[in-house]
Amino acid sequence: MFEDDSADGTATRREYVKYGSAVLAGGVLAGCAGDRGSDGSESTDSESYSVSMEPMGTVSFDSVPETWMAYFSNYGDMGIALGQLDGLQGLIFTENWPLTFFDHLPGVDVSFDDVPQLMGEGSIPKESFYELNCDVHLMDPNFISLLDDNWDEGDYDEIRNSLGPIVGNTIRRRGEDWHDYPYYSLYEAFGKIAEVFQQQERYEAITQIHDGLLDDVQSQLPDEEERPTVGLLSVNSDFEEGSFYAYPVNDGNGHKQYRDLGMRGAFDDVIEGGYAEWDYEQLLEVDPDALVFQYGFSHVSTEEFERRMDAMRDDSVGKQLTAVQNDRLYRGGTSYQGPLINLFQTEAAAKQFYPDTFGEWEGIDTLAKPDARLFDYQAVADIINGDF
């Protein structure tokens, strides 16, 4: 499963290379007059409308899309938040979603049992898009070409003209050299997708919950010198061999919750670039107060996570780590987060970093305790279901 945080053991299917600017050319991909859609969503306006988002530019819709596909859990999450789950026809990846989060939203049933995954053995067949026959495709075409370099500008033009518009921006990380157009913040991108589905009221309602959560949490953060140092590692590291992918808390959307919580990234000043590959001895040299394992909620079960932690606890050097000795080893968030996943990952990290302030993180079961919640799960569910 493609993961990419520049490295993660299973990181990329190929080295990142500059995918030329042809896919970004405005003439081929930007205009979508005549793209088909179908009536739906909360808007009753039958007039055409347009949405502008790089790299596609301005995309026109004759009517509100009813059916859609998405790359993964960032845009897929946005569609779910906007009440569009019933129209989801396919995902590039159905794997590695932190679906357990959605289990705690009353009356929201998220399952991909009947949703096909388009990524096969290292390729994404164009025929799959015709089988889905979606009104809109939520993906960044340049990023799809990184996953499968058989795709080119003509393929996207064909999808756009024969099936429906393409709208999307990778959004997840910054500082990569495979394109020259801007990234969007999580909520900037979410706002664009709300325009696609004409669901601005749902977007505004989720935004208010997000902003309220941050206002509440940030007003209670301990002074910076009182915050623990936190090391960010990949859960897909090799625990047995003692080879770990370590990250600074960079400025991409994948680490948004950590920056929002004022996390003191233990590796920020000692890693140049996007990541480092370290052994136990190098981890011990920095020795963070706590360790958080990126993709811990999405890529491994609770049982598998504990097996990997046991390997660290049993290692002669690993057992010397302060985080091991104080039992501060935590499952971390997926970097492919949309607005719903981000709410849960922010709550989890707040409890992991600052238990004296926000209550102790006792594993995923913490989410089942109403008195421990930092935002209103029922209100979020109501927005998704249109009851607001």
N, C-alpha and C positions, 0 to 999 in steps of 0.2 A: 504494500500500500504506500503510495507516495506521501511523504511526510514533510520533508524539507524544512530544516531550520539551518540551512547551509550544510549541516551534517547531522546525522542522527543514527549512524549505523546503516539504516535502511533509507538514507536520505533521498537522493534524486535518482532518476532513471538514467540521467546523463548529466554531464557537467553543464552548468548554465553557460549558454553562449548567446551572443547578441542575435535575436531573431529579427532581422532587418525591419525597416519601418514600413514595408509594403502593407502589412496587415493594418497599419495605422492610417494608411492613405485615406483621405476623406472621401474621394470620389467613389471608391469601391464599397466602403463599409459604412459610411456615416449616414447616408440618406436611406430611409426605409419607406418611402411613400408606396402605398399599395400593399404593405405587409398586412397579413390577415390577422384578425383577432376575433373575439366573441364577447357579447355583452355579459356583464357580471360585476361583482363588487358593489360597494356602497354608493358609487356614483351612478346617477341616472342620466347623465349627460351623454347623448349619443354622438356628439361632435368629436372629430379627431383631436388629438393632443400630441404633444411631443415631450421627450425626456432627453436631457443632454448629460452625457457622462463619457469621460475618456476611457478607453481609446476609441469608442465607436462614434463619438460626436453626437449630433442631434438625431434621434430616432423617432419616427412618427408612428402613431397608432391610430387606426380607424375606429377601434373600439377596445374595451378593456379585456385583456387576456383572461381566459378561463383556465387554460392548461399551460404548464410550464415545466422546465427542467432546470437543474442547477448543478454547479460544479461539486460543492461539498457542503460542509456544515456552517459556513459563513452565510452564503446566500440562501441555502436551504432553510436555515434558522430564521432568516428575515421573512421568507415566504410564510413560514408557520406562524410567526408573530403577527403577520398581517391577515391571518385567517384564511390562508390559501392552501392549506394542507390537502384538501380534497382534490385540488387540481394538479398536484405534483405527479408527474408522469415518469420521471427518471432522474438519476443522479450519476455524475461521473464516478463518484464513490459513495456507496451506502455503508461502507465499513467505518469503524472507528469514530462513531458519534457517541458522545456521552449521553445516551438516551435515558439513563437513570435520572437525570435532572428533570426531564419532562414527566416522569412518573409521579412527581410531587406537585404537579399542577392539576387541581381538581377539574375533572371533566375534559381533560385534554389527553387524547390517546394518539401518541406518535409511534407508528410502526412502519417499517419499510419492507415488510414481508412481501408485499405485492408491488414494490417499487424496484425496477431493474437497475442494476449497476452497469454503466456503459464501459468502464475501463475493463478490458480483458487482460490477456497476457501481454502487457506492455503496449497495448494499442487501443484506440477508440474507434470502432467501425463507424463510418459515416452512415451506413445503412440503419444503424440504431436510431439515428435522429428521425429518419423517415418512419420507422416503426412507432416512435413516440408521437410524432406529428403534433408538436407543441406550438402554442400560440406565441411563446416567447422563450428565449434561452438565456439564462442568467449565468454568464461566464465571461471571463476575459479571454478572447481568442489567442492572444499571444502566449498566455500561460498554458492553454490547451496544446499549443504547438511545442512547448517545452516537454509536455508529457508524451506526446506522440508527434515526432517530426515529419510524419507523412502528411500532416495537415498543412495546407497552404492557403494563401489568400483566396484562390478560386473556390476552395471548399466552403469557406465561410460565406462567400458571396452567394453560392448555391443554396446554402441553408437559409440565409436571410431572404432570398427572393422566392424560394420554393415553399418554405415553411413559415417562418416568422422571425421577428427581429432578434438580434443579439445585444444584450445589455450587461455590462459588468466590468469590474476593475479588481485586480487581484487583492488590493487593500491590505494584505496581511503584513508585509515587511517593507522596509525602506532600505535604500543603499544598494540595491541590486542593479546590475549593469545590463540587463537584457531588454530594457525599454527606456524611453526618454519622456514619457508622459507622467503626470502627477498621480500619486496615490490619494486615496480619500480616507478620512477617519471612518471609524465604524459607523457612527451616526450620520455622517455625510452620505455614505453609501446606502445606509438604511433609508434615508430620506429619498434617495433616487428610486429605490425599489418601491417605496410607498407611492411615488408618482406613477410608476409603471402600472401598478394595480389600482391606482386611484383610491388608496387607503390612507390618506393623510391623517384622518382622525385617529385611526389606530396607532399610527406612527407617533403622533403628538402625545397620545396617552401613555405609550411605552416610554417615550422620552421623559415624561414627567416622573415616572417611577424611577427610572435610571438616575435622573438628576436629584431626586429626593434621597435616594440611597447614598449617592456620593456626598451630598450636603451633610447628611446625618453622620456618615462614617468619618469624613474628613474633619468635621468639627470636633471629633473625639480622639483623633490620632495623638499618640504620645509625642512628646518632643523628640526631634530626630535623634539626639544622642541616646535616648532611652529605647529606641527601636532595635530589634535584633538584626544582626546581619544575616542575610538569606542567600544561599547559593542555589542557583538554578541549573539543574542537570536534566538530561533526557532520560526518561524511563526506559528507553530502548538502548541504553548503554549496555556494555558487556560487564555485568556485575561479577561474574565468575573470574574473568581474566583481569578485572580491575582497569577497564578502559572506559572513560566517561566523557560524554560531550557536555561541555560547560558553556553557559551563555551569560553575557551581560544583559541587563534589562534595557534592550534597545528601544528605539522609538516607533516600532511597528505596532499594528493592532493586536498582534499575537500576544503581547505582554501588557496590554492596556490595563488590566486589573491591577497588576503589580505597581505600575507607575501611579495609578489613581490612589493607591494605598500608601504611597510614600515609601515603598520597599527600599531598604538599604541593600542594594545588590552587592553581594560580597565579591563578585568577580568583575565588577564594572571597571575597576582601575587596573586590573592585571591581565585583561584579555584585550588584545588588539584585533579588531575585526568582529565578525559576527559570532565566532565560537572558538573554543579550544578543545583539544583532546588530551585529557589528563589521566594520570593514574592515581592510586590511593595516596601516594606520598605527596603529590602536588596538591590534592584536596586538603591534606592535613596541614600543609604549609599555610593555607589561607584559613582553614578551620572555621567555617561559618557557624553561627549559633543554630541555624536551622537549614535544612535542605528540602527543596521543593522539586518534584520530578515532573517536568513538562510532559504532557500527554498521559499522565497517570489516570485521569478520569476517562479518557477516551480509548486508549490502546490496550489496557490491561484490566482484568477483573480485580476485585479486592483480594482474592486469594493469590493471584499471580503477582500482584504488587507486593504482598507480604513475603512471598518466596524470594523476590529480588532483594527486598530489604534484609531478609535473613542472611543472604549471601554477603551483604555489606557488614552485618553485625558479626558474622563468623570470621571475617577476614582479619588477619593479625594487625594490619594497619587500619583498616576500616573501623574496627571496634574502638579505636582511639579517638575518632572524630567526636567533637563535642555534641553535634546533632544526634549521633548514634547513642552516646551515653545518656543524653537527656530525652531520648525518644521523641525527637523533633524531625521526623522523616515523613513528608507529606506528599500525597497525590496532588499533582498540579494540573492546570487547565490545558485544554487543547488550544493551539494558536489559531485554529480555524473557527473562531467564535463569532456568532451573530449576536444580536441583542439579548436574546433569552439566555443563551449559554453564558454570556458575559455577566448577567445578573447573578447567576448561581456561582460562577467562578470568583466573582468579587466577594460574595458573602463567605465562601469557603476560605479564601485567602485572608480576609479580615480576621476570621477566627483562628486561623493557623498562626498568623504573625502576632496578633494582639489578643490572646485569650483572656487576659485580665480585663480588657475593655469590652470585648464583644462576645465573650463566652467561649468555652473551649470547643475545639473541633474534635469530635469523637468519631471520625470516619463518616462515610456517606449516610449513615443512619441519622446523623445530626439534622439532615433535611426533613426528617419525619417529625421533628419536635416543633410544634407551632410556636411555643414560647421562646424558641431560640432564633427565630427568623429575623433577618434584617430588612426584608421587604415583604410586601403583601402578595403572597402566592395566589390567593383567590382573585385579587384585582387583576393580576397578569392573566390568569385563566379567563376571566370575564372579557378582557380586551380581545384575546384570541378568538373567543366564541361570539364576540359581537354584543355582549351584554353589558354595555357601559354607556 
